[in-house]
Amino acid sequence: MNYENSKIDLICQHCMDGSIIPIKFRVQDEDGVLQECHIKGYKDTSEAGMLSFDCNTIVNNMTKKVKIYTSQISNDGIWRVKF
């Protein structure tokens, strides 16, 4: 399945200083099953109007680089992933 721009459930930690630490996310596969991906490292790449993180995660026992992001302009609260 192509997970490009797929909606995800993002589990993150919100710190007292206002920063966000992504911990893991869940993405639905082609069978409708939620696949859980733990984030092993990240870099905040947010820009004006968009919260985004470049993350290292493990998918099928392989390390993958992904981008998770949400728009602050639309304010819909939907997080997405680019593999």
Secondary structure, DSSP 8 states (H G I E B T S, - for coil): ---TTEEEEEEEEE-TTS-EEEEEEEEE-TTS-EEEEEEEEEEE--BTTEEEEEEEEEETTEEEEEEEEEETTT----EEEE-
